[in-house]
């Protein structure tokens, strides 16, 4: 047994018995146009929504916004990248990638958030280490609020999950808003049926 395996065995042995998760109350849904609410919430957080009718449109949008020479790592088979990624990709190898492309499982209208797990990212660092993140989102996969996330089967089966809302930002220094300080500089949600 390696040192790592011994350490993990001790951690697992020290875990308390599993407790049932508490019930999360359902609040009244705000309703309305989920897509419009999602777009407004995402824009408030510095993100952008664009429309596409095909994966080819997405490729053209990426070249137009980020240049023809942009390096692209795509976790979505729909939009080819210039750099192949797989489960065995070293996360640090993505440090010089300009654009990451990933399809979100769903979005949350209340916050303008998109949901990813280890299945969507393929390499978890993809969502944090690239300069710009392009997210494909099927408009039929919008939830009303955050409480709806906890009722989805895919939420319970994921080993890792992240709700991402807009690009990285901080206003720690003199209250000046800086985007991309600790993560992606831009986040673009592309409405594209899955």
N, C-alpha and C positions, 0 to 999 in steps of 0.2 A: 504494500500500500504506500502510495506516495504521500509526501507531507500535505499536499493539497487535499487528497482524498481523506486523510486522517482528520484534518481540520474540519472539512465539511461533514464528516461523520459525527464529530463532537457537536457541531452546531445543530445538526438534525436531531441528535439524541436529547439536546437541551430544550427543544421546542415544546411549548405547552400544548396540551390537547387542543384540537381544533374547536373553535366555538362557532356557532351559527352566525352568519352575518345579520346585522340588524336590518329590520325592514326600513327601506327608504320611502318616505311618504311621496305620494304623487300629488303634485300641486296642479291647480287648474292650468291647462295649456293656454298659452297666449293666443295660439292659432295665427290666423292671417296668412299672408304669403310667406312661407318659410324661406324661400329663396331670397326674397327682398330683405327679410330680417337678417339672414345669414350674411348677405353682401354688406349691409350697413354695419353689422357688428365687426366683420373682418376689416372693413375700411377704417373703422375707428381705431383698430389695433395696428394699422399700417400695412395691411395686406391688400391685395388686388384680386378682383374676379374678372375673368374674360370668358368669352363664349368660343366654343370650337365645335365643328360638325364632324371632324375626323381627326385621327391621330396625325395625319399629314399636316393638318392645320396647326397642331401643337408644335410639330417640328419646325414649321415655318415661323411661328411666333417666337420660338426659342432663338432661332437664328437672327430674327429681326431685332429682338430685345437685347440679346447678349453677344451677338456677333457670330459670323460663320465659323470662326476658329475656336469657339467656346468648347471646352471639354465637358462632356455630358455623361453622367453615370445614371442609368435608368434601371429602376427596380420594377418597371412595368414593361411587359413584352409588347405593349401597344406602341410605345414610342421608343425607337432604338436609340441607344447611346453611342458615344464614341469610345467609351470604356466599359468593358464587360464587368459585371459584378455577380457574385454568387455567394453562397453560404460560407465558402472558404476564403473570401476576400479579406485581406488584412485591413482593418478599419483605417489605420494610419495611411494606407495607400491612397485614400480618397482626399487627402489634405490639399491637393492642388486641383481639385475638380471645381469647375465654374458652376455647373448646373446639375442638380439632382432632380430626378423625376420619379414620382411615386404615386400610386393610386390609393386614395383614402378609402377605407371601408365605409365610412359614413361621415356626415357633418352634423354639427349642432347649431341650429338657428339662433338660439339664445345668446351664444357667445362668439359665433363665427369660427368655431373650432373644427378641426378635422382630426379623425381618430386613426392611429396607426398601431400595429403590433409588430412583433418580430416577423410575421408573415409578409406584411406590406413593405417594410424597410429592407428586408433581406439582410442588410448590414446596418445595424442600428445607428452607426455613426453617420449614415447618409443624411439623416435629417438635421444634423447639427454641424457637420464639418465642411460642407460645401458652401459656396458663396450665395447661391440663389436656389430656392426650392420651388419646383413647379409641381403642383398637386392636381391630379385628375380626380374629379368628383362627379358622380352621377347625381343629377339633381333630384332623382327619386329616392335617394338615400339620405335624406335630411330628417333629423329628429327635431322635435320642438325644443326640448330643454335638457339640461344635464342629467336630471333624474331619470330620463329615458335611457341613458347610456347603461345604467346599472341593471336594466331589465333585459339586455340583449345577451343571447347565448355566447356570441363571440367575445364579449367582454369577460365572461367567466372562464372561457377556455384559453384565453391568451396568457402566455407566460410573461409578457412585457407589453405594456400599452402606454401610449402617450396621446394626450389631447394637445394639439398645437394650434395656437391662435396668433397668427401674424409672425413677422420676422422678430428676431432677437432685438431687444431694446433696453436701454437704461437711461436714467436721468439722474444718476448719483452725483455727478460732478456739476455743481452750480446750477442744478435743475435744467441743464441743457439735454434735450432728448437726442440720443445717439442710437441709430439703428445698426444692427449687425455687430454689436460689441462683443457678445459671447456666442454668437451662432450665425445663422443665415442672415444675410443683409436684406433679402427680399423674399416674400412668399407670395406666389401667384396661384390662385385656385382657378383651374380651367374646368368649366362646365362641359362635361363630355360623358354621354351615356355609356354605361359599362355593359 
